[in-house]
Amino acid sequence: MPTDPDPRAPTGASFEASISRLTEIVEQLERGDLPLEESLRLFEEGVKLSRTSQERLDRAQKKVEELLRVGDDGRAETAPFTTSDDG
């Protein structure tokens, strides 16, 4: 039976808010005093936040690499950066 997501979970939130929520989840799980169902729900939420955060970091790294690409003349040059959100 699926559980409702935690209302504190940042849906479409900033990277920082997602990491903050992930930290809260880890702290709660580390205490070890939660019922199994709650632990599983929090673990699932944490995995989703972790994956989304890693995807954001990967996109940011790609953007930085594109911005710092060196041209034939030895100077840094920029390149257009597109994401799947650009349509």
N, C-alpha and C positions, 0 to 999 in steps of 0.2 A: 504494500500500500504506500503510494507516494506521500511524502509529507510536504506541508507548505513551507516555502522558503522563509528564512528568518527575516522579519521586516527590517532589521538593522543591516541586512546585506545590501551593499551598494550595487544596484542594478544600473549598469551604464555609468558607474561612478568613475572618478578619476583614478589614476594609477595609485596615488597616495592613499586614497580612501580604501581601495581594494587591499592594499598591503596592510593597512591599519586593521581592517576587519580580519584578514588572514592571521595577523598576530593575536587578536582576541581569541580566535578559534583555537590556535595552537595552545595558548595559555589555558583555555578551558579543558581541552583534551588532556593536557599534561597533568592537570590536577587529578584526573582519574576517578572523579566522584559522580560522573554522569551515568544515567541509565544507558544501556546498550543502544536503544533506538535513537536517543538524542546524540550519542557519540557518533553513530553512523550518519545521521543527518548532518552533523557539523563536519565530519570528515568529507562527505560528498560536497558540501558547500566549499570547503577549503580546497579540494582538488580543482573544482571549477574556477575558483579565484586564482589559484596558482597557474592554471593553464592560460587563463585570459591575461594575467599579468606577464607571463613569459612571452606570449604572442605580442603584447604591446612593446616589451623590451626588444624583441627581435625586429619589429617594424622600426623602432627608433634607431637601432643600430644600423639597419639598412639605410635609413635616411641619412644618418651621419656619414656613412661610408660614401654615399652618392654625393653628398655635399663636399667631401674632402677629396674626391677623385682628382688625381693629378693629370693634367693635360700633356700633350707632346712638348709644350714649351717649358715644362717643369713647374708650372704654376697651378695652384689649386683651381679647379673649375667646378661649377655646379651643374647638376643635371636635373631635369624635371623628376619629381617624385610623385608617383601615383599609388593609390591604394585601391582595394576593392570597393571602398566607400565612394570613390570618385565617379562611379557610375560607368 
